[in-house]
Amino acid sequence: MAGRSIGGIFDLIATTDANMGFYYLLLHGWLWAGDSATWMRALSAIPALAAIPLTAILARRLFGDMVGLVAGFLMAGSMFVVANVQNARGYSLAMLLIVLAVMCFVAAVIDRRPGAWVACINHIVGIFREKNYAPGNTAILISDLGVPISLLVLLISTGAI
C-alpha cells in the first residue's frame, strides 16, 4: 500500500481503505529510508513506545505516583501492545492518538485550557479516521493534517513550548 505513489495512496483512501490513510502516508515517507520488514515495523514501534510513558504520565496526573508507575509497566508489558507493534499497521498510532486525546481532554477540563479543546477534537477525529471507514470523505485531509497541528496546540496550551 505505502509503496504506491502519493496519488495512488489518495485514490486508495478515497475508495477502499480510508481508515489507514494517515498511517499509509507516514509509511510512504518512512520507506524512503529503507524497506526491510524490521524498518517498516519500527514505524509501528515508535508510537507504541511514545504511548507507554505518556500513559504513565496521564495516570500519574489523574491518580497519583503509584498508579502512574503501574500503568506504565502494564502498558509496556501488554501483549496487546507487543502484538500491535509487530504488525506493520496503524494500530499503535491509534493507541497513541487515544492517549493524546485523553491528555488534551484533561488539559481542557481540569486545567481549563480552551486551546486544548482544539487538540482534543483533532485527536478524536484522528482516532476515528484511523479506525473507521469513510470513503470519499473530504475530511480525510483535514483530520490527517490536524493531528500534528493539534499536538502543537496542546504543547502551546500546556506551556510546554
N, C-alpha and C positions, 0 to 999 in steps of 0.2 A: 504494500500500500504506500508506504513512505518513499519507495523508490520511484514513484511516479513524478511527473513534473508538477509544479505548483498548480497549474491549470487543471491537471488531472486529479489532483487531490481535492480541489474545489468542486470539480464535477462529481467526484465520489461523495463529498459532503452533501452536496445538493440533491443527490439522487438516492443513495443507498445507505451510507454509513455516517450519518451526521453526528452521532453521539461521540465519535472518537476524533472529530475534526481537529481540535486544538492539539491533541497528542500527535496526530499524524503530521501536522505542520512542524511541531517541535522535533519529531523524529526525522523528518526530511532534512532539516538543518543539521541535526546531530550526525547523520550519516555522512556528511561531508568530511568528518574527521576520521571515519573508519566504518567498516560494515560487518565486523565479526559479531557472532551471537553474544559474546560477552559484552562488547561495546553497546549493542542495542539494549541489552538488559540493564546496563548501567543507567540509562535514561529512566528506567522504572525504579532503580535503586535510590537515586538522588531524592525524589520527592518523599519516598518512604523514610529515608534517613532523616530528612528535614522534619517529617511529621512526628518522629519519636521525641526529640527534645521539646518541640512546640506543644505536644500533648502533655508532657510533664510540666511545662511552664503554665499551661492553662489550668491543669488540675491543681497545681500548687496555688495559683492565684485564687481559684474558687474554693478550695477545700483544705489548704494547708500543705506544709512541707512533706509530711509522710505520705499523703495521698498523691502528691506530685511525683514523689520518688517511685511509689508503687506503680502509678500509671505509666511512667517512663519505662520501667522494667517489663511491665505487662505488654506494652506496645512493642518493645524490642524483641521479646521472646514469643510473640504471637505467630502461630503457624499461618494464620490468615495473611499477615503482613509478609512473611517469608515467601509464601506461595505466590502472592501478587507481585513481588519483586522479580521472581523468576519468569513471569510472563512478560513478554515484550508488548504490553498493552497499557492503557491509561488508568488502570485501577488504583495504583499508588498515587497518581496525580489527583484523582478524585478524592482519595483519602486526605491528601494534603489540603485540598481545597475545602473540605469539610472542617478540618481543624482551623484553618484560617478564617472561615465563615463564623465559626463559634467565637474565635478570638475577637473578630470585628463586632459581633453581637455583644459580647461582654464589654468591649470598649464603648459601644454606643449606649448601652443600657446602664451599666454600673458607673462608668466614668462620665457619662452624659456628654460624649463627644459626637456632635452631629455629623461630622465628616466620616466617622466610622460607619454610619448607615450606608453611605455610598459604597464603601468597600464590602460591607456585609451583603448587600443586594447583588453586587457584581459577582461575589464568590458563590452565592446561592445559584445565580444564573449559570455560572461556570460549572457547578456541580450538576445541575440539571442537564446542561449541554453534554457533559461527558458521559452521562448515564442514560439518556433518553433519546429517542429517535424523533427527529423533526425535519423531514425532507423539505427542501426548498425554502427553509425559513431564513429570512434576511437578517434575523437577529444573530445568526451564526457568527458573522464577522464582528459584530458589536460585542457579544459576550466573550469571544476569543481574545479580542484586543483589550477587553475590560479587566481581565484577570491581572495583568501586570500593572495596569493603571490603578486598580483598586488596592493592590498591595502597596503602591506608592502612597495613596491616600491614607491607608492605615498607618504607615510609618510616620507620615507627617502629623496625623491627628493624635497619635500617641506620644509625639515629641521625640521619637527615635532619630529623626533627621530634621 
